[in-house]
Every structure is written in C-alpha cells, then in structure tokens.
Amino acid sequence: MRRTPETVRDNPLAALTAAPAAADFAATAERFSLYACPSCKGDLALLEDGLRCQVCQITYPLLDGIPDFMPADIHRDPNQIVRNVARVDRLARVYESRWWYPLVLSVYAGWRKTLLPEMVRVVGEMIHTDGRLILDAACGPGTLGRRILAPDQALYGADISWGMLRAGQDYARRDGLSGIHFARAKVEMLPFRPLSFDAAICGGALHLFPDTVAALQEIGRTMKPGAPLAVTTFVSGRSGILRFRRIREYMRATQGLHVFALAELEDCLMQAGFVGFAPRLYGSWVVFRAIRCGASTRGA
C-alpha cells in the first residue's frame, strides 16, 4: 500500500523509516541527474533498477550502482578495443600494480622519462579549478582522477570495461572517496548533459579512438566554456620503442594504437573546439592542456 501522509502520521515507525528512505532516494536522484541518454541526449528517469530515457524509452540498467550505457552488441563496433574489451577487463587486475606503469612508460615512452606520481602532479596542476564537477573520460579504474580529486569535488568517470570500473569502485570505497561515480559508456557517446563539467581529463586513451576529433568533440560537448582539459597520450618522440616507425605501424595495425605528432594533436584539438594547446614532453609520452572554447577563449 502506498503510504499517505495520514499513514505516516498514524504510524511513528513508518515516519522513522520513510524519512531516511526519501533522503536516500533524493541523494541518489541528485547523483544521477547529470546523466543523459547517450543516443538521443534526452532526460533520464530514475527507476529501481535503471535509468529510462524519457524520449526514446531505452532503459539503461544499474549494476552495483554503475549505469550501463553500452550498446548490447559490442562485437560489431568499429573500434577493435571495444570488440575485444574482455582483454581490458583482464588487464584491470594488474593495471595499478607497482610494476605496470613503470614498465609501460619505460618501454614505450623511454627509460625513466616519467612515472605515475609525476603525471598525477602535472595533470592536477593543469586542470586546477574552483569548480566542483570533473569528467574522467576513458577513466579505467580512475587512476588519475582518484588521485587529483579535491574533497569538495565530484568526479564522473566513463569507461567501456566492467573490470576497470569495478576495480575503480573498489578502490574508491577502500579509500572513502564518496565523490567518485562511474558509468560504463563510450567516450564517443558520453551519457552526460551538455556544458556540465568544470574540467576534464583523459588519461592514456586518446591514442585508442578511431576518430580523435570526434572523441574530443564529445568530451568538449560536456564541458563548460573555458574549462581546462588535460590528456596523456603517446607521441612520436626520440626515446622508447615508439621512436621506431615500424613499431608504430605495427602497433596501429595490431592494437589500434595511434601515435601522434604534436602538430597533429594541436590540429585535432582546434577542430574539436579547443584552444591553448600546451604540451609537456616525456620522451614519447606527452601530457598536454587545452581549453574548451567559449566567449572568453575564442581567438586565444
């Protein structure tokens, strides 16, 4: 029976249980209010087991508090990383181990060119903002976002891998980080309202998107004008195995990994609506900052 005000008033126990339940629902609704349908960008209604688009009537399930916005048939996706996402799921078990980042950065970018703590520091400086909402696009387990998030900020991460997202959720719970929220989604179809975020990061993933400009445009769609973006990715530098052209061609053909030239990155950003490209090179690895175009940034 639906509780009416009279029912609650006549039953003190009902009053005690109804108030926390209503508060919990309100908090949950606020948490999910930033999301939008990735297909039509329509508003979403919160259900007990999912989020339902008010326009196209698609229901996106909630699994352990993580909304799943991925298409059902990922095996037909043009991106081979999406088609082979099970490999990424398995990688989650070692992704934040003590040896993973040192090994990958030393082999691909160059011996001791940089380490994870340095990247965290630089990315944190690049997106420093007084704003509250941060986007972590292709977040993995939130490796960068969890480490740079201020106590009064909220981070919304999106990734295609359940393994990565569940690992990130476990880390956030372990560390008492209540402001981190994960969703399963493609960066090219982000499930967020436009002009939502005060800053954005994309760590170690830009080189994996088949259409770099389209991915950057979708990230920019969700950002406020003037908001900073920080990205880490591979470039054709002078150290590490990526300095060899045949290695770069092999990685592109077998793993879909695109190694950028700096001029190419700047051109992609301009096409996607970003200005102020400011890179820092670490061998064949780059950390760069750019600004989402707006009234105050055009022509900068």
Buried (B, 14 or more C-beta within 10 A) or exposed (E): EEEEEEEBEEEEEEEEEBEEEEEEEEEEEEBBEBBBBBBEBBBBEBEEEBBBBEEEEBEBEBEEEBBBBBBEEBEEBEBEBBBBBEEBBEBBEEBBEEEBBBEBBBEBBBEEBBEBEBBBEBBBBBBEBEBBBBBBBBBBBBBBBBBBBBEEBBBBBBBBBBBBBBBBBEBBEEEEBEBBBBBBBBBBBBBBBEBBBBBBBBBBBBBBBBEBBBBBBBBBBBBBBBBBBBBBBBBBBEBBBBBEEEBBEEBEEEBBBBBBEBEBBBBBBBEBBBBBBEBBBBBBBBBBBBBBBBEEBEEE
